């Protein structure tokens, strides 16, 4: 949203600070103390206390197991799931993902690109023991995942370069692109094949097949993928079964969005 000429009149600093507390705790990999929150917010301890107190009263925050530390509360989760469920593509994709899960025997997921992240809008876990670690609401770095390479398929070289300029491309495995050129090649490979088969690309011992979903204008708007531990796949059937089934599901969802291509 562009900044209004009356930004100073319309903008509510207290609301902004409260939402920033939620963002900071959401990004943290551990519960935070009041002092840590205050430092991250560049506020006095008393100002941070009032924010935390208010958010706790509304159940957006809760006390963690360690005394005097805080983490996100259930009400934040409720808002997150409400957002995910309000996305039209989530409802459209649900029956197709369920059918793909049942047919392949591994988890089936729908993801979108949000900023620099892959966001999982829907996950249908395998009914067997071959469960994926990715669930609805999970975020992961787009540059480092096969799904991200699918979702970036519409970006021009200039747009990809700008995308890379804003992030630190830390390697997770030997397959992780750590430069614009490496990411550009990964994205180009997806453009040429129409899918990505990943075996240990992000996490050792895990495999996936990812295929982009397109809207009525042919734009990539989401990605369908199946994923799970290597033990959940029959690798002799990747090209003859898993890839075409995932492609067929992505095309079914694309058709529902008005896509007329092949």
N, C-alpha and C positions, 0 to 999 in steps of 0.2 A: 504494500500500500504506500502510495506517495505521501510525503509529509505535507500537511495542510499549511497554508499561510498563517492560520490561527493555531498552530501546533501548541504553543505555550498556553493557550486557553483550554484546548480540548484534552491535552495529555494529562493523565492522572498518575503522578509519581508514585503514590502509595500502591496502587494496583500493579504498576510496573515492577516495583520492588518485590511485591508478594509473588508475582509470577516468576521473577528471576530466582527467588529461593527455590521454587519447584524445579526450575531448569537445572540449577546447580546441584541439587540433591539427586535429580534424575541422572545427571551425567557422572556423579561420583560412584566409585566402585566400593564404597564403604559408608556406613552411617557417619554423620558429621556432628561435631559438637557445636554449641552455640558460638564459641569463639571462632571456630573454623568457618562457620557460615558468615559471621560478621566480617572476617578478613576477606573472604571471597567476594562479599558484597561491597567491601570498602565502607562499612558503616560502623558506628559505635555498637558496643555490646548491647546497650539498652535499646537501641533502634532495632537491632536484629531480634532481640527478645520479643518485642511487640509483634513483629511479623510472624515469628515462629508460634507465639501464643495464639494469634488469630487463626493461623492455618491449622494448628492442632485442634482448636475449638470446632473447626469445620470438618475435621477428619481428613484434611488433605495431607497432614503430617502425623506421624506417630512416634513414640519413643521406641528406640531400638533396644536390643537385649542389654547392651552396655549402658549403664546409667548415664543420663545427661547427654545422650546422643540421639539423633533423629534421622528418620528415613521417610520415604513417601508413604502415605496412607492409602487405604482402599478406595477412597473417593476419587483419587487421581486415576486409578485403574478403571473405575467406572466411566469416567469421562473419556478415557482412551478408547475403551471398547465401544462407547456410544459413537465416537467419531468414526471408528473403523466400520461399524455396522451401517452408518449413514452413507457410506460411499456406494453409489449405485452398482459399480462393477462387482462389489463384494457379493451382493445378492444374485447377480447374473451368473457369476462364476461358481457359486456354491455347489449346485447339483453336478456340474461337469467335473469339478475337483473331486467330489465324493466318488463319482464313477471311475475316475482315473486311479484314485487310491485303491478302490476295490479290484480293479483290473490288474494293476501292476503289483499290488501287495506292499508298496512302500508309500511313505507320506507324500501328499500332493499339496502344493502351496501356490498362492497368488501374491505377487509383490509389486510394488510401485517404487519409483524413484522420488525421494523427498530430500531436496538439497543434495548433499553428498552421500546420502545413505540409501540403502535398500530398506524399505519398510514392508514387513509381512502383513498383508491385509487379511489373509485367511489361510488357515492350515488345517489339513485333514490328516491326522496321524494314522499310521498303519495300524491295522487291527491285530497284527502279529506283534512279535517282540522287536521288530525292526523299526524303532521309533527314531524320528529325526529330532535333533536338538533345537530346530527352529519352530517357534510357535507364533501364533497371532500376536502382533505387537512388537516382535523382535526387530531390532535394527542391526545392520551390519554395514561396514564400509563398502561402497559401490565399487571402488577401484580394485578391491581385493577379492571380488566374488564373481563367479560366472554369471549370476543373475544380473549384477551390475553391468557387466559387459553387454548383456542383451539390452538392458534398459537404456544404455548410452548409444545404441545403434543409430539413432537419428542425428546425433551431434556432428557438426562439422569439425574439421581439424582445429579451427580457431576456437570453437566452443570447448572442445576437449582440452586444449592447451590451457584455457582459462580455468576449466574445472580442476586441472592438476595443480595450477598455480596457487590455489587456495588451501591445499592440503599437504600434509606430510605423508608421503607414500612409504610407510613402514612395511617391510616384508614379513609375511606370516609363514610362507613356505617358499620353496624355490620357484614356484609358479607365479608368485605375486609380482605384477608389474610395478616397478618402482620409478618409472619415468613416463613422461608424456609419450615418447616413441613406443615404449613397451605396451602401454595401455592402448594406444592407437592401433597397434597390430592385433591385440586381442579383440578389440571392437570390430576391426576389419574382418577378422576370421569369422565372427558371428554373422556379419553381413553376408558373407559368401556362402556359408553353410546353412544359415537359418536356425542354428541351435548350438549349444555348448554341452559337451559331455565332460564332466569334471570328475577326476578321481584323485582325491587328496590335494586338490588345488588350494583349499582354504584350511581344512582340518585333516590330518592324517587319518586314514581308515574310514573316510566318508566319501560317498559318490553322489552325483546328481546329473540330471539332464534338464536343461533350461531352454525355453523357447519364448520369443517375444509375442505379445498380444497387441493387435493394432485396432484403431478406431475407424470410423467411416471415412476419414481422410487419409488413411494409411499410416498415420502416426503411431509410433510405439508408445503405448500408455501403461503397459503392465508386462509382467512376465509370469508364465506358468513353469513350475519346476517340480520334479519329483526328487526326493533326496532321502538318504538314510545311511546307515553303516554299510560297508562293503558286503557284509554277510547277507544283506537283504537283496542283493542283486545277483542275477545270473549273467555274468559278463559275456557269455557267448551269445546273448540275445540283445545286446545294446542296440545295434544297428537295425535288427530285424523286428524288434518288439518295443523296447522302452522309448527309443527316439520317435518312431512313427506314432505311438500312442500319445506321447506328450505333444507332438506337433498337431495331432488331430484335435486334442482338447483345446489347445491355444487357438486353433482355427475356429472351433465351435464358439468359443467366447468372443472372438473377433467378429464372427458373423452376427452375433447378438448385438454387437456395438455398431453394426452397419458396414463392416468391412466387406468389400466385394472382390478383393484380390485372391491370389492363391498362396 
